[in-house]
Amino acid sequence: MAVKQRVGLVVSDKMDKTVVVAVENRAPHPKYRKIVVRTKRYKVHDEENKCQVGDRVRIEETRPLSRTKRWVVVDILNQTSDA
């Protein structure tokens, strides 16, 4: 069984050990063929609180960690500068 992975942008890091990651999905409309952008937000476990707003991260599905958390940060692809 394949493990689900997504790549998205961190939009909130205000919680302890949790970040909110927005994942964009671009797909053509079934009838009109225009590219439609759909965004889904996931609550993601970040054990070391390394992620900051604006970081591009890869997340992976895991067992339920809380009522809304079912994803964990695998790695940080692009990190925003601290300056």
C-alpha positions in Angstrom: 0.0 0.0 0.0 1.4 3.4 -1.0 1.8 6.1 1.5 0.1 9.4 0.6 2.4 12.4 0.3 1.6 16.0 -0.6 3.7 19.1 -1.1 2.3 22.4 0.2 3.0 25.8 1.8 3.0 26.5 5.5 0.3 29.1 6.2 0.2 29.0 10.0 2.7 28.0 12.7 1.0 29.5 15.8 0.3 26.1 17.5 2.7 24.0 19.4 4.1 21.1 17.3 1.5 21.7 14.7 1.5 23.7 11.4 -1.3 24.3 8.9 -0.2 23.4 5.3 -2.2 24.6 2.2 -2.0 22.2 -0.7 -3.0 23.5 -4.1 -4.6 21.2 -6.7 -4.9 22.4 -10.3 -7.2 20.5 -12.5 -9.3 21.2 -15.6 -13.1 21.8 -15.1 -14.9 18.6 -16.4 -17.1 20.6 -18.7 -15.5 23.9 -19.4 -11.8 22.8 -19.4 -10.6 25.9 -17.6 -7.9 25.2 -15.0 -9.5 25.4 -11.5 -7.4 25.9 -8.4 -8.6 24.1 -5.3 -6.8 24.6 -2.0 -7.0 22.2 0.9 -5.6 22.9 4.4 -4.1 20.1 6.5 -3.1 20.2 10.2 0.3 18.7 10.2 2.5 17.4 13.1 5.9 19.2 13.3 7.7 17.6 16.2 10.7 20.1 16.5 8.7 23.3 15.6 11.1 23.8 12.7 8.6 25.0 10.1 7.8 28.7 9.6 5.2 30.5 7.6 6.1 30.4 3.9 8.1 27.2 4.0 7.5 24.6 1.3 7.1 21.2 2.9 6.5 17.6 2.1 3.9 15.9 4.3 2.9 12.3 4.7 -0.3 10.6 6.0 0.0 8.8 9.3 -2.2 7.4 12.1 -4.5 9.9 13.8 -2.4 12.0 16.2 -5.4 14.2 17.4 -8.9 14.9 16.4 -7.8 16.8 13.3 -4.2 15.8 12.8 -3.5 12.9 10.4 -0.3 14.2 8.7 3.3 14.6 9.6 6.1 16.8 8.1 8.6 14.6 6.2 11.0 17.3 5.1 11.3 21.0 4.5 11.9 21.6 0.7 12.4 25.5 0.7 12.9 27.3 3.9 12.2 31.0 4.2 15.0 33.3 5.4 15.0 34.4 9.0 16.0 38.0 8.2 
